[in-house]
Amino acid sequence: MNWIDVLGWVGSAVLVVSLLQTRVLRLRWINLAGCLVLIVFNALVEVWPMVGLNVVLAVINVVYLWKMVRTRHDDRVYTVLPVDADDRYLAHVLTVHADDIARHTPGFARAPRAQDTAYLVLHGDETVGVVVLRDAGGGTAQIVLDWVTPAYRDFSPGEFVFRGSGVVSRLGYRRVVSPAGLPNPYYRHIGFEPEGERWVLGLRPEDATR
């Protein structure tokens, strides 16, 4: 087997790996890499129809990646929907994804308390995240659950609950506090500041008017 054959096998393997991804953004990046490798391979062996196919697939990946990156922090793309803590659809989402939620938020007790405030984060008509807050007193909202579906885990849609929509400020809260000891938190990227083992976001009164 020469290096050209190895290149072809590597490109094919990368494409297979891309199809195993649950995160949409990661899938597109890996698929694009596989297409680029196979463009080079098929050009070297002069299989021009496959070159054309992989060029088209690469362009499709680039277009989708551009759209995803461009809109990942766009509050016009996501909708924050307040729901009651005992909402039946919320209970359904939490039940269906209970195992994944337990892996990422082991302290969550599978269901909100009656006094908790819950939000669904929607992308079009698809539910992509759930945020549950609890009143910690002193104008502080404690994050009990901040969960995102695997497909959207690279997009941090929960930020629209805390920053873009103003829904938390309208409840009278002046700061939001994360659970303690979260590994690899994304909160720094959406404006939270470290405070001991937690992350804290200060809210401005003018946020409530959004």
N, C-alpha and C positions, 0 to 999 in steps of 0.2 A: 504494500500500500504506500503510495507516494504522498507528498504533502498536499497535493491538490485534492486527492480523495479524502484526506483527513479534514480539509477545509469544508468539503461538502457534508461530511458527517457531522461536523461541529455545527454548521448552519442549520441542518435538519434537527439536531438535538436542541438547539436554542429555540427553534419554533415550537417543538413539543413542550419544552419547559414553559414557554409563554402561555400556552393553552391551559396549563395547570394552575395559573395564577387566579386568585379570587379578587385581587385588587385591580380595578380597571386600569388605573394609571400605570402600574407596574407591568401589566399585561402588554399594554401598547409599547412601552419602552423596550421590553425584551423582544417582542415580536418584530419591532423595527430593526433591532440589532441582528436578529436572525435573517431578515430580508436582505440587509446590506451584505452579510457574509455570503448568502446564496447568489446575490447579484454578481459578486466577484467570482465565485466558483463557476457559475454557469457561463459567464463570459470567457473564463479560461478554457472551458471545455467546448465552448461555442454552441451551447444549447440556447439559441436566441429566444424561442418562445418562453422558456423559464426565466430568462433575463427580464423579458417584458412583463411577465406575471409578477415577479418580485419587485420590479420598479413600481408597478401600479399599487401593490400592497404597501410598499414603503411610503408612497405618497399619501395613501389613505391613513396610515398610522400617523404621519406628520400632521395632517389636517386635524385628526381627532385629538392628538396631543396638544396642538395649538389651542383648540377650543377648550380643552380641559384646564390647561394652565391659565388661560386668559380669564376664565370664569370661576376659578376655585375660590376667590374671595369676593365674588359679586353677589350682593344680597338680593339682587333681582332674580337670581337663579334658584334660590332656596326660600322656602316658606316656613315660618315658625308658627306652629299651631298649639295654643294652650289647650290642655285637656284636663278633666278632673282626675284625681288620683285613682278613682275606681272606674275609670272609663273602660268599657269592654274591649274596644279595639286596642288600647294601650296594654291591657292585660294579655290580649292575644299575641301582640308583638313580643312582650316580655317572656311569654311562655315558649313561643316558637324558637326564640334565640337565647333561651335560658342558659344553655351550656357555654355559649360564647361569652355571654355577659358575665357568667361566673368566673371564667378564665381571666377576664380583663378587669373586673370589679368584684373581687371575692367577698368584699364586705357588704354587698347589696343583698338584701333579704328577699329577692324575687318579686317583691311587690312594694309599691310606695305606701307610706302611712297616709291616713285620711287627710291629715293637715299638710301634706307635702304639695308642692306645685310641680306639675309635670308638663313637658313640652314634647311634641313630635316635630322633627325636622324633616321636611318634605322636599324632594327634588321632582318637580312636576307632580305626578300622582303616586310617586314611590316614596315610601317611608325609609329614610336613610339614617336616622339617628333618634335617640331618646335622651332627654335631659330631665333629671329630677332634682329639685332643690328643696332644702329644708330650712326653716327659719332658725338661725342660731342666736337670735337676739342682737340688740345693738345695731340694727340696720345691716346685719350680715346674713347673706344667703350661703348656706353650706351645700356644696355639690354632693349629692348622694349617688347619682348615676350620671355619667356622661359617656354614652355608648354610641358607636357608629357601626353600621353594617360593614362587613369586610370589603365589599366592593368600593366603598367610599372612604376607607380609612386613611387614604393619602390626601383627603381634601379637608379634613377638620371642619365639617359643617356645623358642629356645636358652637363654633364661634359666633354664629348669627343669633343664638340665644343670648349670649353674654354681651355682645357689642353692637351688632347691626340693627336689631329689631327694637330695642328699648323696652322689651317686655319685662325685664327684671327691674329696671329703674322705676317703671310705673307701679310696681308693687311697694315702693318705698325703700328698697334696699340701696345701700351706698357702697357696698363691696361684696364680692363673691370670693369664696374660699374653696379650694380644691380639697379632696381627701388627702390624708397624710401618707407620705411614703410611696407615691406613685412612681413606678419605674419609667424612665424615658418619657417624661410628660411633654405634651405638645403645647402646654399653656404659655410658655415663654414666647412662642411664635404668634400668639394672639393677644399679647399685651399684658399678661399676668407677670407679677414680680415674685421672686422667691421670698418666703418668710418661714424660716425654720424648715420643717419637713413638708410645708404646704406651699401653694401658689395662690397669690391674692391679686384680684383685679379691683381697682377703685372705679366706682361708677360716678358719673357726673350728673347733676340734676337735669341738665339740658338733654341727656340721653332719653329721658322719659317722654319727650315730645316727638320722638321719631315715629 
